[in-house]
Amino acid sequence: MSREPQQLKMDFGGGNPFADTLRAARFMLVVEQNVPAADQALPSAVALGRALVERAADEELVAAISLTDRLRHPATHDPVAFAEELTKDNRLPVMLTIAGQGSTPDRVLALAARAKSAGIRNFCSVTGDGAKDHPSVRNPRVAAAYPAGYLDGVDTARLLRRHDRSFCIGAAVNPFKYNLADQYLQYYKMIRKLESGADFLITHAGWDMKKLQELQWFLRMRDLGHGVLARVRLLNPEDVAELDSCICPGIYVPREFTASLQRECTVNASQFLSAQLRRIGLQVAGCRLLGYSGVVLAGIRNPGVLDMVLKEINRALPEHTTYHAWLEAWNDFHGGLQFSPAPSPFYAFQGLLTPEHATYDPAVCHPTTVAFAPPVLSDRIGAIALPLLLSAKTPESVRSASRFLLRRRDTTPPERLRRCWYLDNSPCPKRLTLGPCGGSGPRGTCEFGQGPCFFHRIFALAAARHELDQLEEGIDG
Ligand code: SF4
């Protein structure tokens, strides 16, 4: 028998309509907007934003406005002031995304305090995309786009929780990963975020509904009842014109889907829009049937398009009320199109998105078994020897004789070393220690394109030592 997921462990002190909707498990829509870049004229951005928010507020299903901070630009207008401008005299609460690019604990706490004074109580913590002009590992002398580095989403969630226990805090997870290490690293880090202070999850954007079902099955397998919002993105003709295989880090589009979008685009603008509307309506209906708490609507740039999207969703939801009917409609619309951008994609379960399995049942929904890649010998030796060498009991003479093995690690903070299984984390351009960002490519390549994601080495060590559970431990304090 499938166990019922746990009840949401939330105590938001009441009076927070977004949190109330999440807790009541009422399916919701959240409309996403970006805080404008610092060099963009503010009055026109506010006017457009207010028009969008006003249209969103007319729709009963819309429960919040999501404002992304530093999503596309290293410097943006003040997110709290922008939020206040947008939602003046409006019923909709704001969910403020705090991105880790160039962020510090002081910045997070200062933003949290100002947001709280402005009545904002919902947040989402993300590590953030890499800067385009980030110094490469091979050429570290190039000036860093973010001198403060990247604050991990785990840290942001932890700091927000410590700041105010009544905050409703979301954390990002990217289920659109296509190899074993990347996918499980995402899931373990997701649990770490929940253990460190997050209340709910928001997925990256993507179109592979098999992956959205996989995440729901994984949560049920682990008996985690937290609410999850799926981020669903409306594609615009400009997105498709520039499309190669990647819309932005972590959002990869398979060649076949790109070709299909380009065909839709070449007919005419209104047919392109109607195909995107139909797709988004089907996707939102599918998310509801797969068990999502709601969707975050991204990529909508004007109130007229928002109006059409909301009307399409209102048409699609009552039309698709059973998993089987929805699955048939989804497959019919796409004609068997595969959404995985990798040739031999990894899915964590067998039988995903088939008519036989509408929901997770442990008796028949089996995890996929794939052999783990073993750690390289030097990492294995380092993970055993370094804790001993760095111990206070080790005589200095032994340490001196082991300079080669220690390299820079005798000056690295012990906590960082322990988190990284005694590996030097400088191969990670974002210098993360708590788990990967969501930006790796379909084959596990780092978002910056310099070899495999660093965390594959940590995954290999943890798997070889049967200590994978350590990758999901919460961070205190
Ligand atoms: S090494 Fe991994 S975690 Fe670090 S930036 Fe690259 S993809 Fe992200």
Residues whose N, C-alpha, C, O or C-beta is under 5 A from the ligand:
A	BS01	SF4	P427 C428 P429 K430 L432 G435 P436 C437 G439 S440 T445 C446 E447 F448 C453 F454 F455
